[in-house]
Amino acid sequence: MKKFLLPLLALGGTLIASSALAVDGETLYKTKVCAACHAIDTKMVGPAYTDVAEKYAGQDDAVATLMDSIMNGSQGKWGPIPMSPNAVTEEEAKILAEWILQQKK
């Protein structure tokens, strides 16, 4: 019984860990505080993500720039209201940044 149970438990743990890592940008957007200030296609407190995607389209450092803003906050890029730093991991910030850049008009 142990011969079968241990590999099954190990496989189950691997599958759970893999699915936890495979979170998409839209899911993160909905589960983090992003939606309190941003909408996909409508300006709220912060810019619409379609506008962000348009502004950074074609820039080689767009993902890194957005990751920095997401993790550390920013001020003056979209007006006088500052964006607070967000409690996200570097991996989550990258997923969000890549997803935001896909929100083209």
N, C-alpha and C positions, 0 to 999 in steps of 0.2 A: 504494500500500500504506500509506503514511504517513497518507493521508486517513482510512483506516479504523482503523488501529491506535491512533492517539492518542486519538480519541474513545472507543474501547473501553477503553483503559487508564484514562481519566478516569472513565468510568462504573463500572468495576470498583472503583476506589478509593473512589468515592462509596458504592457498595453495601456495601463492607467497613466503611467508617466508620459508615454508618447502622446496620448490624447490630450493631456494637460498642456503639452508644449505646442500642440497644433491649434492654437486659438487664432481666429482670424481677426482682422482689423475692425470689422464692423461689430463683432462681439465685444472686443475691448472698448471700443467707443461707447457702447451701450452700458458697459459695466463699470467704467471709470467715470470720473467727474467731467469728462470732456463735454458731454451733452448738456451740462448746465449752462455753458457759455457758447457752444458751437452747434450749428446745424449743418447738414450736408449742403443744402442749396439756398439757405436763407441767412443773412447776417443777423446775428443776435448781439450779445455782448462782444463776442469776437467775430472774426470773419467767417463766412461760409467756407466749407472745405473746397467747394468748387472754385472759389476765388483764390484760395491758398494754392491749389493745384495749378491754376493758371499762372499765378505769380512765379512759381518755382519750376514751371515746365522747361525742360531742356537744360537745367542747371546740373552740372556734374555733382555738386555737393549738396543737392537738395535734401536728400535723406538725412545726411549728417546735420544740416542746418535745422531741420524740423526736429530731429531727435534732441538736439541741444535745447531748443525752445520748449519742447515737451517736458524734458527732465529738469531744466533749470529755470524755466520761465523766460519771459522776454518783456520788453517795453519799447514802445515807439515804432514798431514795425507796422502796426495797423491802427495807429491813433494813440491817444493819451492813456487809455485804460491798460494797465499792465496785466500780463498773463502770469499767474502764479505757477511755481514749480508743481509738477504732478508726481504723485507717489507711484511710479512705474519702474520696472526694471529696464535695463538697457535693451534687452530683447523685446519687451513690450513696446518701448518707445520706437524701436525700429519697425516693428509690425504696424504700429499706428502711422508712422511717417510714410511708409510705403503705401498703405491703404489710402491715406489722405491724398497722396499724389495721383492716385487712380481716379479720384472724384472729379474728372474733367467735365466741363459743360458739353 
